[in-house]
Amino acid sequence: MVARTGVVVVGAGPAGLALANVLRDRGIGCVLLEEQTRAFIEARPRAGFIEEWAVRALDDRGLAGNLLSTAPSQGRFEFRFENRRHPFSYERWAGQRHFVYPQQLLVTDLVAQYADNGGALEFGVRDVALHDVDSSTPSVTFTDAGGTARRLGCDFIAGCDGAQGVTRRHLDGHLLTHDYGIGWLALLAEAPPSADGVLFGIHPRGFAAHMARTATVTRFYLQCPPGDSADNWPHERVWSELHQRLGVPDGPLTEGELIEKRVLDMHNYVIERMSRGRLFLAGESAHLVAPIAAKGLNLALHDAFHLAEAIAAHYGGDDGPLERYSDTCLARVWQYQEFSQWLSDVFHSSTLDPPADPFRARLGQARLRRLLGSPAAAASFAEIYIGKAADF
């Protein structure tokens, strides 16, 4: 382990790994610190839908080989409500598709690309602390996996350690939060997908969703009260609700063993200033978007690529991109936050019988009718649903 490097990246999620890979390829010294083991991060199930622009950006940087050779893609989904199927082809309107590639597979690829090709990476670290971030000579202290206390001097610190990480605490004074007031029961089932695209069920009993992960594993969501317990959802209740909320006469669901159950309280946050001195945040360290629109992984990659280019520009004598980094990233973050709120209103305002707010329920129904009946509305929706306006 070197005592000094160019960039210390804290956190080996998609943002940290993408950033570290690009920096290494640009010849910029980089050390990546991760508190978990390699086996843990390569097995942790998270997001699974990657927008086409992000796949192109990964490919441009030599990071999409396995993804492009193995991942299926999707360009359509279905709304299911009033016991009918309402298909929507966003590829028709935006000309782009999602790639279905579970986050743990992408993490596995990025770890191999970085660590197995000489990148400096420390797993199992603890007691990570940041020092002198407002100076030109910041440093990071930590205890390595062998129990030795270490200090790394650097030019920059990249905080990519997520919502519970240590780096975001240095910018919590800029934190804005939003609570949707609903919960989602997140489920993984050992069952093949029941449809060739995403299913969004809008039902008086609550929202539900179906999303393929692999040929044998499917992600499901069920709306539930915030703060609910997964223990309240035994196998029989889960499948009964899924059949009621997602089932249609010509679209049955395939059941399977539930291998994950956890309740997510739907909330968002944004740290309005994503940098402080020589500390720059990326991914969920800086912003969280509830999984309503499947935007979190894509925003993490967006941040990582912008930060990598900005740091490279600094070493080339141009600090402009670093100075603009926060504003550049937040422009897309807020677009995705607004879209998540819009889609949540469509998904949830009309659910529960009677609806908690009949006025908002009618608004949600009006939005859905407009989306399905207006070419202009469909094109506008599709562009942000697939992230077409991204600049990579």
C-alpha positions in Angstrom: 0.0 0.0 0.0 1.4 3.4 -1.0 1.4 6.2 1.5 0.2 8.7 -1.1 -1.9 8.5 -4.2 -3.8 10.8 -6.5 -7.4 9.8 -5.5 -8.7 7.8 -2.6 -12.1 6.3 -3.5 -14.2 5.2 -0.5 -16.7 2.5 -1.4 -16.6 -0.3 -4.0 -20.1 0.0 -5.4 -20.9 0.8 -9.0 -19.9 4.5 -8.7 -16.6 3.8 -6.9 -15.6 0.9 -9.2 -16.5 2.7 -12.4 -14.6 5.8 -11.2 -11.5 3.8 -10.1 -11.4 1.9 -13.4 -11.5 5.1 -15.5 -8.8 6.8 -13.3 -6.5 3.7 -13.6 -6.9 3.7 -17.3 -6.0 7.4 -17.5 -2.9 6.7 -15.5 -4.1 8.6 -12.4 -3.0 7.0 -9.1 -6.0 5.6 -7.2 -6.6 3.5 -4.1 -10.1 2.0 -3.5 -11.2 1.2 0.0 -14.2 -1.0 0.8 -15.4 -2.2 4.2 -17.0 -5.4 3.0 -15.3 -8.4 1.5 -15.1 -9.1 -2.2 -17.4 -12.1 -1.9 -20.0 -9.9 -0.2 -20.2 -7.1 -2.8 -20.2 -9.6 -5.6 -23.2 -11.4 -4.2 -25.3 -8.5 -2.9 -28.6 -8.2 -4.9 -29.5 -4.6 -5.8 -30.6 -2.9 -9.0 -30.9 -4.6 -12.3 -31.9 -2.1 -15.1 -29.2 -0.2 -16.9 -30.2 2.5 -19.3 -28.8 2.3 -22.8 -26.7 5.5 -22.5 -25.0 4.1 -19.5 -24.2 0.8 -21.3 -22.7 2.8 -24.1 -20.7 4.8 -21.7 -19.4 1.6 -20.0 -18.6 0.2 -23.4 -16.7 3.3 -24.5 -14.5 2.7 -21.5 -14.0 -1.0 -22.0 -16.2 -2.0 -19.1 -19.2 -3.6 -20.8 -17.8 -6.8 -22.3 -19.8 -9.4 -20.3 -22.8 -7.1 -20.1 -23.1 -6.8 -23.8 -22.5 -10.5 -24.5 -25.0 -11.8 -21.9 -27.6 -9.2 -20.8 -31.1 -9.3 -22.4 -32.6 -6.0 -23.2 -36.2 -4.6 -22.9 -38.0 -1.8 -24.7 -41.5 -2.2 -23.4 -43.5 -2.6 -20.2 -47.1 -3.1 -19.2 -49.4 -1.3 -16.9 -52.0 -3.7 -15.5 -55.1 -2.2 -14.1 -58.9 -2.9 -14.2 -58.0 -6.5 -15.0 -56.5 -5.6 -18.4 -53.1 -5.3 -20.0 -52.0 -1.9 -21.2 -48.6 -2.3 -23.0 -46.3 0.7 -23.5 -43.3 0.6 -25.9 -40.8 3.2 -24.8 -38.4 2.0 -27.5 -40.9 3.1 -30.1 -41.0 6.6 -28.7 -37.4 7.0 -27.5 -35.5 4.5 -29.7 -33.6 3.1 -26.7 -33.8 0.1 -24.4 -32.9 -1.1 -20.9 -30.4 -3.8 -20.4 -31.3 -6.3 -17.6 -28.1 -6.9 -15.7 -28.2 -7.4 -11.9 -26.0 -5.0 -10.1 -24.0 -7.7 -8.5 -22.9 -9.0 -11.9 -21.8 -5.5 -12.9 -19.9 -5.1 -9.7 -18.2 -8.5 -10.3 -17.1 -7.3 -13.7 -15.8 -4.0 -12.5 -13.9 -5.5 -9.6 -12.2 -8.0 -11.9 -11.4 -5.3 -14.4 -9.8 -3.1 -11.7 -8.3 -5.4 -9.1 -7.2 -8.2 -11.4 -5.4 -5.8 -13.6 -3.3 -4.2 -10.9 -5.6 -1.7 -9.4 -5.0 -1.0 -5.7 -8.0 -2.1 -3.7 -8.3 -2.8 0.1 -11.3 -5.0 1.2 -12.4 -5.3 4.8 -11.3 -1.9 6.0 -12.8 -0.2 9.0 -12.6 3.0 11.0 -12.4 5.1 7.9 -12.0 8.8 8.6 -11.4 11.8 6.4 -9.0 14.6 7.3 -8.3 18.1 5.9 -10.8 17.9 3.1 -10.8 21.7 2.8 -7.1 21.8 2.2 -5.0 20.8 -0.9 -3.5 17.9 1.1 -6.4 15.8 2.4 -5.9 12.3 3.8 -7.8 9.2 4.8 -7.1 7.0 7.8 -8.4 3.5 8.2 -7.6 0.1 9.7 -6.9 -2.5 7.1 -8.1 -6.1 7.1 -5.0 -7.2 8.9 -5.7 -4.8 11.8 -3.0 -2.3 10.9 -3.8 1.4 11.1 -3.0 3.3 7.9 -3.0 6.8 6.5 -3.2 7.7 2.9 -2.4 11.2 1.6 -4.0 12.2 -1.6 -5.1 15.0 -4.0 -8.8 14.1 -3.9 -11.2 11.9 -2.0 -14.2 10.4 -3.8 -17.0 9.5 -1.5 -18.8 6.5 -3.1 -19.8 4.7 0.1 -23.5 5.1 0.0 -26.3 6.3 2.2 -24.8 5.0 5.5 -21.2 5.9 4.6 -18.8 8.2 6.4 -18.1 10.6 3.5 -21.6 12.1 3.1 -21.5 13.2 6.8 -19.1 16.0 5.7 -21.9 17.5 3.6 -25.0 16.7 5.5 -25.6 20.4 6.0 -26.8 20.5 2.4 -29.3 17.6 2.8 -32.8 17.8 1.4 -35.2 14.9 2.0 -38.6 13.7 0.9 -40.8 10.9 2.3 -43.4 9.3 0.1 -45.3 8.0 3.1 -45.5 4.4 1.6 -43.6 1.2 1.9 -42.7 -1.4 -0.7 -42.1 -5.1 0.2 -39.1 -6.0 -1.9 -39.1 -9.7 -3.0 -36.8 -12.0 -4.9 -38.3 -15.2 -6.1 -36.7 -18.3 -7.5 -39.1 -18.2 -10.4 -38.7 -17.5 -14.1 -40.1 -14.1 -15.3 -43.8 -14.3 -16.1 -43.5 -11.7 -18.8 -40.9 -10.4 -21.2 -41.0 -6.9 -19.7 -41.7 -5.0 -16.5 -45.3 -5.2 -15.1 -46.7 -2.4 -13.1 -49.9 -3.3 -11.3 -52.2 -0.5 -10.3 -54.9 -2.0 -8.1 -57.3 -0.9 -5.3 -55.4 -3.2 -2.9 -52.1 -1.4 -3.6 -49.3 -1.2 -6.2 -47.3 -4.2 -7.3 -44.5 -4.7 -9.8 -42.7 -7.6 -11.6 -39.2 -7.2 -13.0 -37.0 -9.9 -14.5 -33.5 -10.3 -13.0 -32.3 -13.5 -14.6 -33.8 -16.5 -16.4 -34.6 -18.1 -13.1 -35.0 -15.2 -10.6 -37.6 -12.4 -10.6 -37.9 -9.3 -8.5 -41.4 -8.4 -7.2 -42.6 -5.4 -5.2 -45.8 -5.0 -3.2 -47.0 -1.7 -1.7 -47.3 -2.0 2.0 -47.6 0.4 5.0 -44.4 2.2 5.9 -42.6 0.5 8.7 -44.3 -2.8 8.0 -42.4 -6.0 8.9 -41.5 -8.7 6.4 -42.6 -11.2 9.0 -46.2 -10.1 8.2 -45.8 -11.5 4.7 -45.7 -15.3 4.6 -45.4 -17.1 1.3 -49.1 -17.6 0.9 -50.0 -14.0 1.5 -47.3 -12.7 -0.8 -48.5 -14.8 -3.8 -52.1 -14.1 -3.1 -51.5 -10.4 -3.3 -49.3 -10.6 -6.3 -51.9 -12.6 -8.2 -54.6 -10.1 -7.3 -52.6 -7.0 -8.1 -50.8 -8.2 -11.2 -52.9 -11.1 -12.6 -54.9 -10.8 -15.7 -56.8 -13.5 -17.5 -54.2 -14.0 -20.2 -51.1 -13.2 -18.1 -50.7 -15.6 -15.1 -47.7 -15.4 -12.7 -45.2 -18.1 -12.1 -44.6 -18.8 -8.4 -41.4 -19.8 -6.7 -39.5 -19.8 -3.5 -39.1 -16.4 -1.9 -35.3 -15.9 -1.3 -35.5 -12.3 -0.1 -38.1 -10.3 1.7 -37.5 -6.8 3.1 -39.6 -3.7 3.5 -38.3 -0.4 1.9 -39.7 2.8 3.2 -39.9 5.0 0.1 -37.9 8.2 0.6 -35.5 10.3 -1.4 -32.7 12.7 -0.5 -30.3 15.0 -2.3 -27.2 16.7 -1.0 -27.4 19.9 -2.9 -23.7 20.5 -2.9 -21.9 17.3 -3.9 -18.4 18.6 -3.1 -16.5 20.2 -0.3 -12.9 21.2 -0.8 -11.1 18.2 -2.2 -14.0 15.8 -1.3 -16.4 14.8 -4.1 -19.5 12.6 -3.6 -20.9 10.2 -6.2 -23.9 7.9 -6.2 -26.0 7.3 -3.1 -23.5 9.2 -1.0 -24.9 12.3 -2.7 -28.5 11.3 -3.6 -31.0 8.6 -3.2 -33.9 7.9 -5.5 -36.5 5.4 -4.4 -36.6 2.4 -6.7 -39.9 3.6 -8.2 -38.3 4.5 -11.5 -35.1 2.3 -11.4 -32.8 5.4 -11.6 -30.3 4.9 -8.7 -27.7 2.7 -10.5 -27.8 4.9 -13.6 -27.3 8.1 -11.6 -24.3 6.5 -9.8 -22.7 5.7 -13.2 -23.5 9.2 -14.4 -21.7 10.8 -11.4 -18.7 8.5 -11.7 -18.1 9.2 -15.4 -18.4 13.0 -14.8 -16.1 12.9 -11.8 -13.5 10.8 -13.6 -13.4 13.3 -16.6 -13.3 16.2 -14.2 -10.3 14.8 -12.2 -8.5 14.0 -15.4 -9.1 17.5 -16.6 -7.6 18.8 -13.4 -4.4 16.9 -14.0 -4.4 18.4 -17.5 -4.5 21.9 -16.1 -8.3 22.6 -16.3 -10.3 22.9 -13.0 -13.5 24.0 -14.7 -15.1 20.6 -14.8 -14.4 20.0 -11.1 -15.9 23.4 -10.3 -19.0 22.5 -12.3 -19.2 18.9 -11.2 -22.0 19.4 -8.6 -24.2 21.5 -10.9 -23.6 19.2 -13.8 -24.7 16.1 -11.8 -27.6 17.7 -9.9 -29.3 18.8 -13.1 -29.9 15.1 -14.0 -30.5 14.2 -10.3 -33.4 16.6 -10.0 -34.9 15.5 -13.3 -34.9 12.0 -12.1 -36.3 13.0 -8.7 -39.2 14.8 -10.3 -39.9 11.9 -12.6 -39.9 9.5 -9.6 -42.5 11.7 -7.9 -44.6 11.9 -11.1 -44.5 8.1 -11.5 -45.2 7.5 -7.8 -48.4 9.6 -8.1 -49.5 7.4 -11.1 -48.6 4.2 -9.2 -50.0 5.0 -5.8 -52.6 7.7 -5.9 -55.3 5.5 -7.3 -54.5 2.5 -5.1 -56.2 1.6 -1.8 -60.0 1.4 -1.8 -61.2 4.0 -0.9 -58.1 6.1 -1.9 -56.6 8.1 0.9 -56.9 11.3 -1.2 -59.7 11.0 -3.9 -58.6 14.3 -5.5 -55.0 13.0 -6.1 -56.4 9.7 -7.2 -58.3 11.4 -10.0 -55.1 13.3 -11.0 -53.2 10.0 -11.2 -55.9 8.5 -13.4 -55.8 11.5 -15.6 -52.0 11.2 -16.0 -52.3 7.6 -16.9 -55.0 8.2 -19.5 -53.0 11.0 -21.1 -49.8 8.8 -21.2 -51.6 6.0 -22.9 -53.6 8.2 -25.3 -51.4 11.0 -26.3 -48.3 10.5 -28.6 -46.8 13.7 -27.3 -47.1 12.6 -23.7 -45.8 9.1 -24.6 -42.7 10.5 -26.3 -42.0 12.9 -23.4 -42.4 10.1 -20.8 -40.3 7.6 -22.8 -37.4 10.0 -23.1 -36.9 10.4 -19.4 -37.9 6.9 -18.5 -34.9 5.6 -20.5 -32.7 8.6 -19.7 -32.2 9.5 -23.4 -31.0 13.0 -22.7 -27.9 11.9 -20.8 -24.7 13.4 -22.2 -22.6 10.2 -22.3 
